[in-house]
Amino acid sequence: MADEVQEFDVVIVGGGPGGYAAALYGAAGGLRVAMVEKDKVGGTCLHRGCVPAKEFLETAHVRRTLEHASAFGFAVESVTTDFAVSQRRKVEVVDRLHKGLSGLLKGRKVTIFEGTGRLDADRTVRVVEGADAGVVCRGTDVILAAGSVPRTLPGFEVDGHFVMTSDEFLDLSSLPSSAVVIGGGAIGCEFASMLADMGTTVTILESLPSILAGCDTEVVSVVQRVFKKRGIEVRTGVTVTGHTPTKGRRTTKVHVEGGEDVEVEAVVLSVGRRPRSEGLLGEGTGVEINDRGFVVADPSMRTANPHVYAIGDIVANTPQLAHVGFAEAIVAIKSILGEPVTPVDYDRVPWAIYSNPEVAFCGLTEATAKERGYDVIVKKDPYGGNSRAQIIGETDGVVKVIAEKRADGTAGQILGVHMAGPWVTEQLGAGYYAVNWEATAEEAAALIQPHPSLSETFGETLLALSGRGLHVG
């Protein structure tokens, strides 16, 4: 009932990956949990982000396979694509996952209020918009998990026709014949890769000196080389100033400061995401928001108010990754339950980029390790010599492992594992454990990789790092 305060152990604002993970984990721990979600549980990741994007990337992978089927003895004269079918399949996948998630939350007796939640004083959350507007609930503790929205750029107002963010792009029923992707980060490279595989002429415009900022330079070099081979034009160090539709409005010209315009059918903005913190806080909450709109939280995910936690994309100085939100949710709930907590080590979280070629990494890059004062030993192994890569016909790529150099000159603790190549997002697990368990090169190299497998390349790199490689010097 409106204005009647309902009491819970935990009230969560936001039902994305962080929010629903906190709800499920908290309910499993015996807490009475309420969650306020303005749209559908699952958030951006399930409905407008990770899952839909990867479904389209898989569509691109299938097309790629068909186009190269002749190498395996299959006669495929031409490949035509009905993208609306892939769109329908995406909806089916998302709907099944949403139904499963909703069932999990119901089964664990999580109370869900539909609408926009606002935190007021005294750990009170009011639903201010939506079907349950007027509902007021109070938690012994509150978790803020409001998520994020795509950033835009001046001169590129989103219209859904020429200019779109990931939200609009993932709802397309047909693809443009040409496109500019503004932003060469992980999401931008995924979109550019998918579009190119589906036959779109693609140009990436990136303001920084390199695409995939934060990735190891060896990995970036592999991606750039493969992108060039596939006809993706990459322009770095450029500034875009706006766009002007051409006569007839079939195309638009993207203006590049001091450079040549790019005429395309579509512009995809991929310039990051901003926290969804507008209207999140009322008066007297005791929660700090920084000048960029992010909520400030400590390693236990507590805000300046000790009974209010923050997780996911709204937290300052953390990676905006769904699996990081999951991990932060567990930290927050354990803190609430008074259990021992291992804070998220943001230097060592796994990263996965689903472009073609894929990219995956964990830990420090070579440059960052040196900046932090480490003396390092580095070994790398290309996928060209890997038998499984030869079998599947995908040999572009590299595994690079960085270890601390010990006083005797041998490789010590593994500091970083960086991969580009076929299915590396599914291979990073061993490298993730090696980095986070602070294994030495010798310890990790003693573990056996199956043959023939793509993961052998990681094993070979470790053997070389430990001083006695088989196929790698």
N, C-alpha and C positions, 0 to 999 in steps of 0.2 A: 504494500500500500504506500502511496506517495507520502513523503515526509515522515513516515514511521521508520525509525532507525532500526535496521536489521543488523544483528551482531554476528561476526565471523572471526575465526582465528586469523585468516589472511584474506585481504581483498586485493585483487590484481586488476590493474588498469591496462587493458590490452590483451588480445588473444592470439598474437602471433607466436612464432617459435619460442621466444623467451617466456611469454605469458602462459601459453598452454603447457609448456614443460614445467613451469613452476606449479601450475594447478595440479597436474598429474602427479608430480613428485611429492608435493605437499599433501595431497589427498592420500597417497600411498603411505605417508608418514603419520596418518591419523588426524590431520588438520581439517577443520571445517573451512572450505574454500569457496569464495565467490569471485567471479571474473566479469568485468565489464568490457564488452567488445562492440564497437560501432558497426562492424560489417559482418564478416563470417570468421569463425574461429579458423586458425591457420595463417591468417594475416597475409602480408605481401608475399612472403616466400611461397606459400601454397597457391595463392590465387593470381598473383600478378608478378611473380618474380622467379625464384629458383626453379620450381617445378615446371611451370609452363615453358620457360626458356629452354630447359634441358629437353623437354619433349620436342621442341622445334629443332634443337641441335641433333637429336636422334633422327628426325625426319631427314635432315641434311646428310647424316651419316649413311642412311639407307640409300639415298639418291647417289651418293658417292660410290657406294658399293656396286650399285647397278651399272653405273657409268664405266666401271673398271672390271665388269664381270667377264669380258672377253679374255682377260689374262688367265682366267680359271676354266676357260672352255665353254662359256655360256654366250650364246649369240643374242645380244640385246641391241636391236637396231636403233632404238631411240628411247629416251626417258622423258616422259611428260609428267608434270606435277599439278595436281589439283590441291592447292594449299588449303582450301576450305575443308578437305577431308582431314588433313593434319590438325586443323583448328578444332574440328569436332572431336577428334581423338584426344586432343589436349583437354577439352572440357570433360570428356568421360573420365580421364585419368584423375583430374583434379576433383571431380565430383565423388569418385570412389574414395579417394583419400580423405576428403572432407567428411563424408559419411562415416568412415572408420574413426576419424578423430572425434567427431561428435559423439559417437557411441562410447568411446573410451571415457570421455569427460562425464557423460551421463552415468556410465557404469560405476564411476568413482564418486558419484554424488556431488559433483561440482555444480554450484548454482551459477547460472549464466544470465546476466542482465544485458539486454540489447540497447546500445546507445553509446554516447560519448561520456566518458567518466572524467570528473574533475575532483582532484584532491583538495579538500578544505582542511581547516584546523582540526586538531584532535583526532587525526587518522580517519576522518570521515570522507567518504567518497559519494558524490552526488552524480546521478545520471542526468545530464543536462539536455540531451537530445536523443531522439530515437524512440523505439516502441516502449521502452521502460523509463522514459523521461519522468523525473520526479522521485524515483526510487533513491533512498538514502541508506547507505550501509557503512558500518564502522568495523575496522579490523584491529585486532590486537596489534597486528603489523600490516603494512601496506607495501605492495610491490608495484612500481611504475614500469610498465613495459609497452609504452605507447608506440614504439617503432619509428619509422622514418618515411619520407616521401621523396620522389625524385627532385633534384635541383634543376633549375632552368637557367637560361642566360638572357641578358638584355638583347633585344633585337631578334629573339627567337621565341615569340609567344606561341605556346602550344595550341594548335588548331585542329589536330587530328587528321589534317589533309596533307599539308607539307611538313609540318613540324610535329614531332611526337616524342614522348618519353617512353620508357619501357612499358608503362601502363597501356598506352595507345598501341604501341608496336605489337604487343602480345595479343591484341584483339583483331589484328588484320586477317581478312579472309583471302587476300591476294597480296603478292609481293611486288614492290616497285622494280622497274628494270634497272634503275640506278639510284644510288643513295650515298649521302654523306653521313658518316658516324662521327659526331663531335665528342671526342674523349676516347683516349686509347688505353683506358684502364681495363680491368678484368671484364666488366660487363660490355664495354665498347668492343673489345676484341672478340668476345663471344658473338655479339650481334653481327659484326663485320664478317666473321668466319661463316656463320650460318647463311647470311645473305649471299656471300660469294659462292658457297657450295650449291645454292639454289638457283644460281644463274644471274644474280644481280651484280652490276658493276659497282664496286665499292671504293670509296675514298675515306680514309681515317684522317681526321684533323686533330692534332694533339698539341696543346700549348707548351707542354714540358719537352725537354730535350729528347725524351725517349718514350715509347709506349711501355706499358706494364711497369710503371714506376714502382720500385720496391722489390721487384724480382731481380735475381742474379743476372748479371750482364750476359753470361753464357746462354742462359735460357732465353733471354730477350733476343739474342742474335739468331737462335734457331727459329723462333716465331717470325721474326722479320724476314728471314731468308725464305721460309715456306710461304708466308703471305705474298711476297714478291713473285714467287714462282706461280702462285695461284691467281695473280693479277690484281691483288689488293694493293692499291696505292696508299702509302703511309707518308704523311707529311707531319713532321714534328717541329716544335719551336714556332708554331704559327698562332696568330690571334684572329679569331673570326669576329666580324663586326655587325653581322646581320644578314638578311637575305631579301631578295626582291623577286616576286613571281614574274614569270615571263608572260608575254601576251598570249591569251588563251588559257593561262593558268594550268597548263599541263606539266610544267616544270618550274623550278625556282633556281635563282643564282645565289649561291652562298658566297659572301664577300670575305676575302682573306686579306688582312692588312698587309700592304706592300707586296701582295702576290696575286696570282691569277684566280679569278672566280671559278667556282665549280658548279656546273649546271646539272641538276639532278631532279628526280621525281619526288624524293623524300629526304628529310633530315631527321636523323635519330639522335636525340640528346642523351649523352651518357657521361654526365659530368659530376657524378656522385649523388649522394642522398643527404638530405638535411633532417634533423630530428623533428618528430611531430610533437613539439612541446608547447605550441600555442594553445592557450586555454587549459593547459593541463593542471595548473596550480591556482588555487584560490589564495585567500589571505591567511597568513599565520601558519603556513605549513612547515616552516623551518628548513625547507629544501633549497639547495643552491643550484642555480642555473648559470652557466658561464655565458660569455658574450657571444658565443656562436649558437646558443640555444640548447646546448647539451646539459644533461643533469650530471652533477659531480657526485661520484661515489667512491668509497674506499675499496680495498681488495676483498672485503667481505660483502661488497655490493651495498653497504649502508650509505645513505646520504647523510647530510648534516643533521637530519632528524634521525636519531638512532632506531626508531621504529618504522622508518620508511626506507625501502630498498629500491634500487633501480637496476634494470638489466636490459640487455639488447642494444638496439641501434641508438637509443637516446642517451647512452652513457658516454661521457667524455673520454677521449683518448683510448678507445678500444676498437678493434676491427668490427665492421658491420657485416658479420657473418652469422647465418642461422645457427650453426653448430656452436659458435661462441655464446649465443643467446641461451642455448640448451645448457651449456656448462655453467654460465652465470646463474641460471635459474636454480641449479642444484646447489651452488654455493650459497645463494640467498636463503633457500629453504633450510639447508643445514645450519646456517647461522641462526635462523629463527628457532629451530628445534634445539639449539644449544649443543649441536654435535661438532666434532672436530672438522675443521674446514681446510681444504687445500685451495688457495686462491688460484684463479686462472693465470697462467704464465703466458702473457700475450706475445712474448718473443718466440714462443714454441708452439703456437696453435697451427693446425694444418690448414693450408690454403689449396684450393682446387679451382682451376680455370678450365672450362670445358670447350675451348676453341679447338680448331684443328690446325696445328697440333695442340694437344692438351698440355697444361702446365700444372705442376703440383710441387709444393715445397713446404718445408718446416725448418725453423731455426734461422740462424744468421746467414746472410749472404757473405761472400768473401770480402767485399768492401766494408760491410758493417763490422765484421769480426776484426779487421785490421784497424778500423776507426776506434774500436773499443780496446785496442792495445794487445790483441792476441797475435802471437806469432803462429802462422798456420801452415798446414800441409794440405794440398788440394789434389784430388784425383778426379778424372772424368772419363766416361766411357760412352761412345756413341752407340746408338741402336743399330747402326749399319752392320755390325758384326754379330748381332743377336739372331739366332736361328729362327725363333718364333716371329720376330719382326720381319725377317725375310719371307717366311711362310705366308703371313697375312698381307705382305706387300706394303708395309708402313715402316720405313727405315729412317725417316727423318726424326732426329731427337738425340738427347744426351742425358746422362745421369752425372751429377756433380756432387761430390761429398767434401765437406770442409771439416777438418779436425784441428785441434790445438796441437802445436808442435812442442814436444817435450824437450827437456834439456839435453837428452842424448840424441835428439834429431828424429826420433820416431813419432808416429802419429798417436796422439792421446785421445782425449774426449772428443766425440763427434759433436760439432757445433751447428752444422746445417746440412740438409739434404735437399737438392734442387733437381727437378726433372722436367723435361719437355719431350713429348713423344706419344706413342700410341698407348692409350688407356693408363697413363701415369696417375690419373686421379684414383684409380683402383689399386695402384702399387705403392702409394705413399705410406701405408700403414706400418710397414717394417721400419722405414726411415723415421717415422714419427716416434715409434717406441724407442728407437736407438737414441734419438736426440733427447727425449724426455726422461729416459732412464739413465742418461749421462753415460752411455756405454762408450768404451774405447773402440777404436777401429779394429783392434785384434779381437775383442770380445764379440763384436757384431759379425766380423768376417768368419768366425767359427761356426755360425749358424748356416744351415744348408738351404739353398734355393732349388726348387724343382727344375728339371730339364725335360724338354725345352720349354722355357717360359720367358716372358718379357722381364719378370722380376730377376732373372739371372744377371741382367745388366747391373742392377744395384749390388748384387753379391760380388760380381767381378770387380766393381769399383772399390768395394770394401777390401777385397783381397789385395788389390794393388796398393791401397792406402796403408795396409798393414805391413807392406814391404815385399810381398811375394805374390804378384799377380800371375794368373794363368794366361789369359789372353790379352791382358792389359799391362803395359809396363809401368 
